[in-house]
């Protein structure tokens, strides 16, 4: 195969033409293992690693608790949609280099006509593309590495890690939490489900054995995309019937976040007054998360799928091995319930940051909404700085918080999008990269000042122009 037959030739050429990666300019500090530790090896962690490399920030490491790339992130685990929910032409981890985009990758393998024919990106192809991206760009990820605790230290963090059963401590100057939906909280199980035995309740975030649900009566609580996806997979695996319960009288069909996706609002969202950002978040909460048309069609194609609207659960109990549910529209019996009920945000629930979570500035600490817009769920979100960094609840009490950057959906109220999703990558990865670069540079300003003003070796001797020097005639 010659170069022009290689589907990666264009990407390799693009990298050659933009020039080599910048050399690491961050001065070493004694006792520091990493300049930046990226926690999470999914699409965000990989793209941030590439962006930091191009910015000349060296000694960057990525850790992930998963066994390998097939179990890291959501695309081959908790995600169950056939097609991504975002338009296929959104900018993603290519970070402004078209040849690294999904479109370029796909067309190099299947042709332009094939790309034009797809409506949205198939999930499994997106996972394959991300694997290519990591390997092509040589982005190493340390799998089977759990972050147990972050300990603030003098000018750095001590990271308490468990690596394949061994406890180890490493140090870093900066941390990025690219930890997905549960990164600042966890999967939300409503109180009405929490009292049920754990073996009859799953969350859409869980690894669910759908084959074991064959022939069973299944309920799904929630009406967002993940709930419909779970219902579809259960039906495809032979569930006797699936009943999906929605609190609202109709399924959300208005994608509120799309209204602020134009460049003016998208690029400047962080500059909006708190009251406007809060109101936008309230509007999203009121409207509900929007499932895709194909997710709905996937479920309703089965005659044994039943949709309950305006039907919140009042209580649930066990009787003779089954779940007895009293909902707004009647009483039902099920063998298993799947909670498509989203996620809660509470930094104190994360063991790795629990030791200082009470010092993190939250939205409820910063902004008092009008009585008609009070919302404890939104109030528990961290109030993030311009570079997605934590801020202090009490100034001067925990200055180290500015060196922990949050690149997960907990940034929704601050930045107006579910951070870490594809739509957020074009704006937010450069923001985080720029802030990390700035902070590391200014923290070593004395060293950089000496470097910038020091004596440098001449590029050429005076002799090369001596013969042309004008001399005044005597």
Protein Blocks (a to p, Z undefined) as FASTA:
>chain_A
ZZklpmklmmmmmmmmnopadddfbdcdehiabfbdcehjbfklmmmmmmmmmnopahia
cddfbfblmlgcjklmmpmcfbdfbdfkbccfknopaklpmklmmmmmnojklmmmpmbd
cfklmmmmmmmmmmmnopacdehiacfbdcddehiacddddeehiacddddfbdcddebj
mlngcddddfklmmpcfklcccfkbccdfklmgoiacddedjbfklmmmmmmmmmnopab
dcdddfbfbdcfbdfklmmmcfklmmmmmmpcfklmmmmmmmmmmnopaddfklmmmmmm
pmkbccdehiacfbdcdeehiacdddfkbccddfbdcddebjaddfklpmklmmmmmmpc
cfklmpccdfklgcfklmmpccddfkopacdfbghklmmlmmpccdbfklmmmnopaehi
aklmmmmmmmmmmmmmmmmmmmmmmmmmmmmmmccddfbdfklmmmmpccddZZ
